[in-house]
Amino acid sequence: MDIDALTHPTDPQLATGALAEAAAAAGYAPSIHNTQPWRWRLTGTTLDLRLAPTRVLQVTDPDGRLATVSCGVALHHARVALSAQGRHATVTRMPDNTDPELLARLQLDGRTPVDPAAVLHLRTIPLRYTDRRPAAGTPLDPDGLAAITAAVETQDTHLHTLRPDQVLELAAATDHAQSSAAADPAWQNELAQWTGPARPAGTGIPDAVIPNHATQTTVPGRDFGHHGDLPVGGGHDEMAVFVLLYGNADGPLAWLRAGEALSAGWLTATERGIAVVPHSAPIEVIAARQAIRAMIASIGHPYLVLRLSGVNSAGTGAAHTPRLPTGQIIEHA
Ligand SMILES: Cc1cc2nc3c(=O)[nH]c(=O)nc-3n(C[C@H](O)[C@H](O)[C@H](O)COP(=O)(O)O)c2cc1C
């Protein structure tokens, strides 16, 4: 913490700077197809998170559920950055029911002791990434899985570890989801727009992080419609563990909370050398989502499937995807 912040704790300019830093840290958040579907509006001691409708996938994600989950990750990243700076913010989610694109409002209202866990998370934010290489080799550390589950639970969301028979059901649902989506030319166009050479600058998924050949997996990874440049070797992802983020409701507030939970769980995973790959294809297609819901019918609504894997594939060498410059995501009132 800088000296000014200690000697002038109420200085509104410092507060505005803290919020700007939080929004900048949130720019590292993962998002569906790296669309970064968020926009921040900074007014004095208030920071608004808005959905950016031009970066919502109209065909793949017509309800905006995955865009809202992505914004929830950004919201949690911003909260982490404020806690790491010893700032207390009151967060109001979906504060205006006449303005559904306004997802959250953070109002700074004072100082709080710096949270060491938040400081660690803040350092982890730029290091986290999606590692699509097969999970061969090292089994997942059970303590790591317990820590990720506990982190998710702090955000009013739950994590269910799929049993082997459920992993087979997930594989079938994912396969069905990907082949039915791929048969739709509008869906193919949208995928190509975000993962092909004409993707908008600073967004989308570059070839450097797309496997250079089909990986051997029980549950198919995202079919990007083309191979990329990421060397993936020949191993089978036999050590992968599949978990399901789920909760009690199925609407924008629950999706936002799911994103916050995804952030909490993924930062914890990265700190423990555990690689995470979200699998959203089985959530995007209604029939597959219903099949997954049937697996957990008694306990809630599915938000996202995650593939977790041990240290052998985490933290080594995969390229990072680009991000939009902060000037394009933060608006100063
Ligand atoms: C809601 C959501 C859904 C995602 N779905 C997939 C997916 O189905 N397959 C995949 O390979 N990556 C998926 N991702 C990962 C994104 O592609 C990735 O976060 C983005 O490209 C940014 O890259 P990074 O995570 O390496 O920073 C998803 C991420 C989010 C937040």
The ligand as a Tripos MOL2 file, in Angstrom:
@<TRIPOS>MOLECULE
LIG
   31    33     1     0     0
SMALL
NO_CHARGES

@<TRIPOS>ATOM
      1 C1        -18.1170  -19.3110  -19.3860 C.3       1 LIG1
      2 C2        -16.9060  -19.8590  -20.0980 C.ar      1 LIG1
      3 C3        -17.0340  -20.9080  -20.9990 C.ar      1 LIG1
      4 C4        -15.9010  -21.4190  -21.6320 C.ar      1 LIG1
      5 N1        -16.0500  -22.5160  -22.4550 N.ar      1 LIG1
      6 C5        -14.9440  -23.0920  -22.9870 C.ar      1 LIG1
      7 C6        -15.0590  -24.2930  -23.7610 C.ar      1 LIG1
      8 O1        -16.1470  -24.8460  -23.9550 O.2       1 LIG1
      9 N2        -13.9180  -24.8520  -24.2530 N.ar      1 LIG1
     10 C7        -12.6860  -24.2830  -24.0690 C.ar      1 LIG1
     11 O2        -11.6940  -24.8300  -24.5510 O.2       1 LIG1
     12 N3        -12.5460  -23.1330  -23.3450 N.ar      1 LIG1
     13 C8        -13.6450  -22.5460  -22.7970 C.ar      1 LIG1
     14 N4        -13.5240  -21.4150  -22.0330 N.ar      1 LIG1
     15 C9        -12.1990  -20.8030  -21.8570 C.3       1 LIG1
     16 C10       -12.0770  -19.5430  -22.7170 C.3       1 LIG1
     17 O3        -11.9570  -19.8630  -24.0880 O.3       1 LIG1
     18 C11       -10.8620  -18.7520  -22.2250 C.3       1 LIG1
     19 O4        -11.0980  -18.3440  -20.9080 O.3       1 LIG1
     20 C12       -10.5670  -17.5300  -23.0520 C.3       1 LIG1
     21 O5        -10.2270  -17.8800  -24.3620 O.3       1 LIG1
     22 C13        -9.4190  -16.7040  -22.4410 C.3       1 LIG1
     23 O6         -8.2610  -17.4900  -22.3370 O.3       1 LIG1
     24 P1         -7.5280  -17.7570  -20.9520 P.3       1 LIG1
     25 O7         -8.5090  -18.4590  -20.0410 O.co2     1 LIG1
     26 O8         -6.3620  -18.6170  -21.3130 O.co2     1 LIG1
     27 O9         -7.1290  -16.4370  -20.3630 O.co2     1 LIG1
     28 C14       -14.6350  -20.8550  -21.3970 C.ar      1 LIG1
     29 C15       -14.5090  -19.7980  -20.4770 C.ar      1 LIG1
     30 C16       -15.6300  -19.3130  -19.8290 C.ar      1 LIG1
     31 C17       -15.4740  -18.2120  -18.8190 C.3       1 LIG1
@<TRIPOS>BOND
     1     1     2 1
     2     2     3 ar
     3     2    30 ar
     4     3     4 ar
     5     4     5 ar
     6     4    28 ar
     7     5     6 ar
     8     6     7 ar
     9     6    13 1
    10     7     8 2
    11     7     9 ar
    12     9    10 ar
    13    10    11 2
    14    10    12 ar
    15    12    13 ar
    16    13    14 ar
    17    14    15 1
    18    14    28 ar
    19    15    16 1
    20    16    17 1
    21    16    18 1
    22    18    19 1
    23    18    20 1
    24    20    21 1
    25    20    22 1
    26    22    23 1
    27    23    24 1
    28    24    25 2
    29    24    26 1
    30    24    27 1
    31    28    29 ar
    32    29    30 ar
    33    30    31 1
@<TRIPOS>SUBSTRUCTURE
     1 LIG1         1 GROUP 0 **** ****
